[in-house]
Amino acid sequence: MEISLQELAGGALQEKVNQAFEKVMQNMQDPNTPWKNKRKITVGITFVQNEDRTDCACDISVDTKLAAVKPVSTKFCTQKDLSTGEIFAQEYGPGIKGQMSFDDVVQNTTEVNGNIVDTKTGEIKESSVVDFRTVKQA
């Protein structure tokens, strides 16, 4: 006796497997999930018969086991105002509280004809690069 899994339950099994396969592929491409974790599709076909053994019900299930999304971490600085008792919290992310990044510094210079020019004053800045190949040893 043979059955066609594509035609079982009017094609519902095939449709459920296709949907599960798509979920697995999306999960595998998600950069927020670990690449190494295994994903799994489980197809279950359960048969329950009547007492006379003349009829049975068939339940079809398709389950997926996906990789969990990696957690995102951040940091908070917490303080309490001793005079009012009010608590404050401020997120500061991966850097040190109050520390500036290069993105925070506004650059007021631009390059014109190979020279560094201060955009506020128009002054040509001297290069601070030292060529140690030309420095004479003592």
N, C-alpha and C positions, 0 to 999 in steps of 0.2 A: 504494500500500500504506500503510495506517495502522495505528498501534498506540496503545493506550491506556496512557499513562504511569501512571495510577492502578492499572491491573490488571497492569502488568509485574512479573514475578517474584512473582506471587501477592499483589501490593500492597506488596511490600517496599520498592520505590522510594518510594512515597508515605509509608510509615511512616518511612523514613530521612530524607526531606526534612522531615517534620513534626518529628522529633526535633532536626534541625539548626536549624530555624527557632526552636524553643523555646530552644535553647542561645544563639542569637544574641540573642533578645529578653531573656533573663536577663542576658547580658553587657552589653547596652545599658543595662539598669536598675541595674547594679552601680555604686554610687558610688565604688568603688575603681578603676574603669577610666576612662581619658580619654574624654570625651564626643565629641570630634571625630574619633577614629579610625574608619575604615571597617571594617565587618564584611562577611564574604563567605561565601556558600554555593556550593560547586562540585559539580555533578553530573557524574559520569563514567560513560560506558557504553562498555565495551571489548569488541570482538568478536575472537575467535580462531577461525579455520576450520581444518578438516583439509585434507590434501593433495588429496583428491578434490573438495573444495569442496561436499560434500554435508551437512556438519554444522558447526555453530559453537557455541562456548561464549561466553556473555555474562556479563561481570563488571560489577556495578553498584556504584559507590562514591559516597558523599556526604561531602564534607569541609567543615569550617568553618574560617574564619580569624577569630579573635576578637581583641579588644583585650586586651593584656596588663594584668595588675593592676599598678597603680602601686606602687612600692616605698614602704615606711614607714621613716622615718629616726629615729634616736635618737642620743644621745651618751653616752659613758662617760668617767669620770674614772679614769685609771690611775695607780697609784703602786707603788713597790717599797720594801719594808722593807729598808733597807741592812744591818741587823744579821742578818736571817735569810734574805734573798734572796727572800722570798715576795712575789708580785705580787698586788695588789688591783685590782679594777675595780668601779666602782659606776655604774649608769645614773642619769643625771640629766635626761634629756629635753630639752625646748626651753628651759628656764630656765637661769640661771647657777647653778653649784653652790653650794648653801647658801642660795640666795635663796628667800624665802617668797612664796607667792601669797596673794591675798585669801582663798582657801578655807582656808588654813592658820591664819588668825587667828580665834580664838574670840571671837564677839561676846557681850559680857555686858550688852547693853542691849536694851530692848524699848520699844515706844511704847505709852503708856497715856494716853488722853484728850488726845492731841496733844502730850504731854510725853515726852521721852526719859528712861527710868528705868533705873538700874543694877540688874541683877537680883541681884547679890551683896549690895549694901548697901541697896537700896531708895531710894537717893538720886536726886532729880530732877536731871538734867544740864541745864546751861544750853546753849542753842543756840549753836553756834559760827558760824552763818551770819550774814554781814554783808550788809545791804541797802545797796549803794553808791548807790542812788537817793536815799536819805535823808541821806547824808553830805554835809556842807557843805564847799565848796571854800575853801581859804585865800586 
